[in-house]
């Protein structure tokens, strides 16, 4: 086969494999998200990213075999030989990935739960390959390495909600603290009723 013919063949194969991979990825990610949403786990990027990695690993393997003549067996052999070096160089990443899977599979917490660990407290927003993202009551996001949940005590606050309400008080002579307390209580009740947590009366 001539160079131009081989180049055309390579382009067609790569384009076809990539197109199929994109379609399969979209379908697979949709199925994973639907499955997660039907459980107590909630939607987390750990599983959707894993699905994407599987699809593109298979696609790259097919391209390697059809275009470059690299057999799948050779790829797996190379992965087996290099697994020791990879594990040594990526220990932290591997620990975080394994811990992330354990967090989800063991049901330690899920997206939307209130947790506390390492001096951080807030709502779980996502669990990814490397970290768990949580948002505190001030709206600040904290990225906690997944491996930290294997070395520190984590607390999940079950069925609890925390609200913060600030009331500025101007200090002046003759300030009636009882009146300030009543005003704070009234405004707090208004805020809770606005959120639909407390009924009027």
One Martini backbone bead per residue (centre of mass of N, CA, C, O) as a GRO file, in nm:
protein
  201
    1UNK     BB    1   0.097   0.035   0.022
    2UNK     BB    2   0.080   0.355  -0.007
    3UNK     BB    3   0.113   0.647   0.150
    4UNK     BB    4  -0.158   0.777   0.075
    5UNK     BB    5  -0.333   0.533   0.138
    6UNK     BB    6  -0.249   0.507   0.436
    7UNK     BB    7  -0.334   0.789   0.523
    8UNK     BB    8  -0.634   0.759   0.449
    9UNK     BB    9  -0.688   0.512   0.623
   10UNK     BB   10  -0.610   0.641   0.895
   11UNK     BB   11  -0.816   0.871   0.892
   12UNK     BB   12  -1.071   0.698   0.872
   13UNK     BB   13  -1.030   0.527   1.123
   14UNK     BB   14  -1.001   0.751   1.333
   15UNK     BB   15  -1.271   0.892   1.272
   16UNK     BB   16  -1.452   0.648   1.330
   17UNK     BB   17  -1.362   0.583   1.621
   18UNK     BB   18  -1.417   0.863   1.743
   19UNK     BB   19  -1.719   0.876   1.675
   20UNK     BB   20  -1.802   0.624   1.832
   21UNK     BB   21  -1.684   0.710   2.106
   22UNK     BB   22  -1.861   0.960   2.147
   23UNK     BB   23  -2.132   0.810   2.142
   24UNK     BB   24  -2.070   0.608   2.370
   25UNK     BB   25  -2.002   0.813   2.588
   26UNK     BB   26  -2.274   0.958   2.597
   27UNK     BB   27  -2.442   0.705   2.666
   28UNK     BB   28  -2.284   0.605   2.918
   29UNK     BB   29  -2.306   0.863   3.090
   30UNK     BB   30  -2.614   0.866   3.094
   31UNK     BB   31  -2.646   0.591   3.235
   32UNK     BB   32  -2.482   0.654   3.489
   33UNK     BB   33  -2.648   0.898   3.585
   34UNK     BB   34  -2.916   0.748   3.604
   35UNK     BB   35  -2.819   0.538   3.811
   36UNK     BB   36  -2.730   0.740   4.033
   37UNK     BB   37  -3.009   0.895   4.062
   38UNK     BB   38  -3.155   0.613   4.163
   39UNK     BB   39  -2.981   0.663   4.408
   40UNK     BB   40  -2.801   0.767   4.705
   41UNK     BB   41  -2.539   0.885   4.575
   42UNK     BB   42  -2.544   1.042   4.328
   43UNK     BB   43  -2.379   1.275   4.137
   44UNK     BB   44  -2.056   1.172   4.019
   45UNK     BB   45  -1.741   1.205   3.852
   46UNK     BB   46  -1.602   0.936   3.901
   47UNK     BB   47  -1.785   0.755   3.709
   48UNK     BB   48  -1.787   0.925   3.450
   49UNK     BB   49  -1.478   0.924   3.411
   50UNK     BB   50  -1.445   0.618   3.396
   51UNK     BB   51  -1.613   0.580   3.139
   52UNK     BB   52  -1.434   0.754   2.957
   53UNK     BB   53  -1.168   0.596   2.991
   54UNK     BB   54  -1.265   0.330   2.874
   55UNK     BB   55  -1.343   0.426   2.592
   56UNK     BB   56  -1.056   0.556   2.515
   57UNK     BB   57  -0.889   0.303   2.554
   58UNK     BB   58  -1.026   0.133   2.337
   59UNK     BB   59  -0.986   0.330   2.104
   60UNK     BB   60  -0.673   0.339   2.119
   61UNK     BB   61  -0.635   0.034   2.074
   62UNK     BB   62  -0.765   0.016   1.794
   63UNK     BB   63  -0.583   0.220   1.653
   64UNK     BB   64  -0.314   0.079   1.717
   65UNK     BB   65  -0.386  -0.185   1.558
   66UNK     BB   66  -0.491  -0.071   1.270
   67UNK     BB   67  -0.258   0.154   1.219
   68UNK     BB   68   0.022   0.055   1.397
   69UNK     BB   69   0.030  -0.259   1.490
   70UNK     BB   70  -0.075  -0.269   1.788
   71UNK     BB   71  -0.131  -0.494   2.014
   72UNK     BB   72  -0.322  -0.558   2.283
   73UNK     BB   73  -0.128  -0.751   2.427
   74UNK     BB   74   0.108  -0.546   2.439
   75UNK     BB   75  -0.032  -0.340   2.616
   76UNK     BB   76  -0.088  -0.521   2.864
   77UNK     BB   77   0.206  -0.600   2.906
   78UNK     BB   78   0.312  -0.312   2.953
   79UNK     BB   79   0.129  -0.257   3.193
   80UNK     BB   80   0.238  -0.485   3.371
   81UNK     BB   81   0.538  -0.395   3.376
   82UNK     BB   82   0.463  -0.078   3.456
   83UNK     BB   83   0.296  -0.085   3.724
   84UNK     BB   84   0.515  -0.037   3.934
   85UNK     BB   85   0.605   0.246   3.836
   86UNK     BB   86   0.328   0.376   3.849
   87UNK     BB   87   0.270   0.326   4.152
   88UNK     BB   88   0.518   0.488   4.254
   89UNK     BB   89   0.445   0.767   4.099
   90UNK     BB   90   0.106   0.733   4.186
   91UNK     BB   91   0.020   0.702   4.487
   92UNK     BB   92  -0.171   0.937   4.552
   93UNK     BB   93  -0.373   0.889   4.325
   94UNK     BB   94  -0.450   0.599   4.400
   95UNK     BB   95  -0.551   0.660   4.684
   96UNK     BB   96  -0.777   0.857   4.596
   97UNK     BB   97  -0.933   0.664   4.412
   98UNK     BB   98  -0.988   0.438   4.616
   99UNK     BB   99  -1.126   0.621   4.826
  100UNK     BB  100  -1.356   0.716   4.642
  101UNK     BB  101  -1.482   0.437   4.601
  102UNK     BB  102  -1.530   0.379   4.903
  103UNK     BB  103  -1.717   0.612   4.966
  104UNK     BB  104  -1.943   0.515   4.772
  105UNK     BB  105  -1.972   0.204   4.832
  106UNK     BB  106  -2.006   0.254   5.159
  107UNK     BB  107  -2.178   0.517   5.220
  108UNK     BB  108  -2.057   0.762   5.382
  109UNK     BB  109  -2.144   0.961   5.144
  110UNK     BB  110  -2.316   1.228   4.971
  111UNK     BB  111  -2.455   1.437   4.779
  112UNK     BB  112  -2.559   1.692   5.025
  113UNK     BB  113  -2.402   1.637   5.260
  114UNK     BB  114  -2.303   1.685   5.596
  115UNK     BB  115  -1.960   1.751   5.680
  116UNK     BB  116  -1.664   1.658   5.890
  117UNK     BB  117  -1.308   1.750   5.831
  118UNK     BB  118  -1.021   1.883   5.926
  119UNK     BB  119  -1.195   2.156   6.012
  120UNK     BB  120  -1.418   2.093   5.802
  121UNK     BB  121  -1.743   2.233   5.699
  122UNK     BB  122  -2.004   2.087   5.484
  123UNK     BB  123  -2.115   2.048   5.158
  124UNK     BB  124  -2.143   1.810   4.926
  125UNK     BB  125  -2.066   1.840   4.571
  126UNK     BB  126  -1.816   1.628   4.513
  127UNK     BB  127  -1.666   1.320   4.362
  128UNK     BB  128  -1.353   1.252   4.256
  129UNK     BB  129  -1.059   1.118   4.194
  130UNK     BB  130  -0.900   1.311   4.427
  131UNK     BB  131  -1.167   1.468   4.541
  132UNK     BB  132  -1.360   1.649   4.783
  133UNK     BB  133  -1.625   1.874   4.749
  134UNK     BB  134  -1.688   2.154   4.968
  135UNK     BB  135  -1.938   2.373   5.126
  136UNK     BB  136  -1.971   2.625   5.319
  137UNK     BB  137  -2.164   2.869   5.481
  138UNK     BB  138  -1.991   3.099   5.308
  139UNK     BB  139  -1.929   2.956   5.009
  140UNK     BB  140  -1.677   2.792   5.040
  141UNK     BB  141  -1.440   2.596   4.875
  142UNK     BB  142  -1.331   2.251   4.940
  143UNK     BB  143  -1.044   2.039   4.886
  144UNK     BB  144  -1.048   1.693   4.964
  145UNK     BB  145  -0.865   1.439   4.997
  146UNK     BB  146  -0.962   1.114   4.989
  147UNK     BB  147  -0.735   0.989   5.177
  148UNK     BB  148  -0.824   1.142   5.442
  149UNK     BB  149  -1.064   0.935   5.514
  150UNK     BB  150  -0.838   0.710   5.618
  151UNK     BB  151  -0.690   0.911   5.857
  152UNK     BB  152  -0.962   1.052   5.939
  153UNK     BB  153  -1.222   1.178   6.107
  154UNK     BB  154  -1.557   1.155   5.998
  155UNK     BB  155  -1.858   1.361   5.986
  156UNK     BB  156  -2.206   1.305   5.962
  157UNK     BB  157  -2.487   1.508   5.912
  158UNK     BB  158  -2.798   1.405   5.987
  159UNK     BB  159  -3.065   1.573   5.911
  160UNK     BB  160  -2.917   1.865   5.877
  161UNK     BB  161  -2.936   2.226   5.925
  162UNK     BB  162  -2.763   2.529   5.831
  163UNK     BB  163  -2.797   2.868   5.948
  164UNK     BB  164  -2.721   3.212   5.857
  165UNK     BB  165  -2.768   3.511   6.061
  166UNK     BB  166  -2.736   3.862   6.035
  167UNK     BB  167  -2.715   4.131   6.291
  168UNK     BB  168  -2.696   4.464   6.320
  169UNK     BB  169  -2.555   4.643   6.606
  170UNK     BB  170  -2.593   4.948   6.767
  171UNK     BB  171  -2.404   5.098   6.994
  172UNK     BB  172  -2.577   5.248   7.280
  173UNK     BB  173  -2.718   5.428   7.500
  174UNK     BB  174  -2.983   5.239   7.622
  175UNK     BB  175  -2.975   4.958   7.523
  176UNK     BB  176  -3.212   4.707   7.440
  177UNK     BB  177  -3.164   4.369   7.456
  178UNK     BB  178  -3.451   4.259   7.439
  179UNK     BB  179  -3.520   4.401   7.172
  180UNK     BB  180  -3.296   4.271   7.006
  181UNK     BB  181  -3.390   3.976   7.045
  182UNK     BB  182  -3.673   4.014   6.918
  183UNK     BB  183  -3.570   4.111   6.640
  184UNK     BB  184  -3.405   3.862   6.570
  185UNK     BB  185  -3.637   3.656   6.588
  186UNK     BB  186  -3.817   3.784   6.372
  187UNK     BB  187  -3.612   3.768   6.135
  188UNK     BB  188  -3.560   3.464   6.149
  189UNK     BB  189  -3.855   3.381   6.091
  190UNK     BB  190  -3.873   3.517   5.814
  191UNK     BB  191  -3.643   3.351   5.683
  192UNK     BB  192  -3.776   3.069   5.730
  193UNK     BB  193  -4.040   3.131   5.574
  194UNK     BB  194  -3.900   3.197   5.302
  195UNK     BB  195  -3.787   2.883   5.294
  196UNK     BB  196  -4.026   2.689   5.414
  197UNK     BB  197  -3.970   2.591   5.728
  198UNK     BB  198  -4.181   2.799   5.839
  199UNK     BB  199  -4.484   2.862   5.977
  200UNK     BB  200  -4.728   3.069   6.020
  201UNK     BB  201  -4.808   3.070   6.368
   0.00000   0.00000   0.00000
